[in-house]
Amino acid sequence: MLRWLTLFWLFIKINLLSTSGPASVGLLYKEVVGKLMTESEFVEAVGFSSVLPGSDALQLAMFVGYTAGGVPGSLAALLGSILPPTVLMLTIVSVLQRLRGEAWVGNFVRGLGPAVAVLMIVVAWQVFQGEEKDLNTITLGIAAASLLAYLLKVPPPLVLAAAGVVGIVFFR
């Protein structure tokens, strides 16, 4: 029972201190190699979790849990991996649910459109800094297209698709 609680706490701690996936492998290595499994077992676990389809972090957690504590250990590690992001997501959703009727939230979302258009212009400017093409013409074209798309209320996915096609055609 103590080993299962140790696995549960270990994976809660790892998921709170790092993002899951490849970023947590180093921290997990420090925590389990020499204590719960050997280095060769850990390398095997990382290899298997990378090859199999699905979440690497969850598969690695289940492999480590199974090696250290059998099926109950695997379940304890899995629960420790799933609990922090689940609680975080439920908290965010409950806050957003309470705020969805607020007028300032709607105004904030409506204000994102022009901000994204300006952001696209800034990114385009930075991307074409080293290009030999006429930078002012490109930037003005992007600004005009962004403003036109905003005024005509063109859906963002269509704007992105059109920008991709223009990029492919004109900037090979």
Secondary structure, DSSP 4 states (H G I P E B T S, - for coil): -HHHHHHHHHHHHHHHHS-STHHHHHHHHHHHBTTTB-HHHHHHHHHHHHHSSS-HHHHHHHHHHHHHHHHHHHHHHHHHHHHHHHHHHHHHHHHHHHHTT-HHHHHHHHHHHHHHHHHHHHHHHHHTTT-SS-HHHHHHHHHHHHHHHHHTT--HHHHHHHHHHHHHHH--
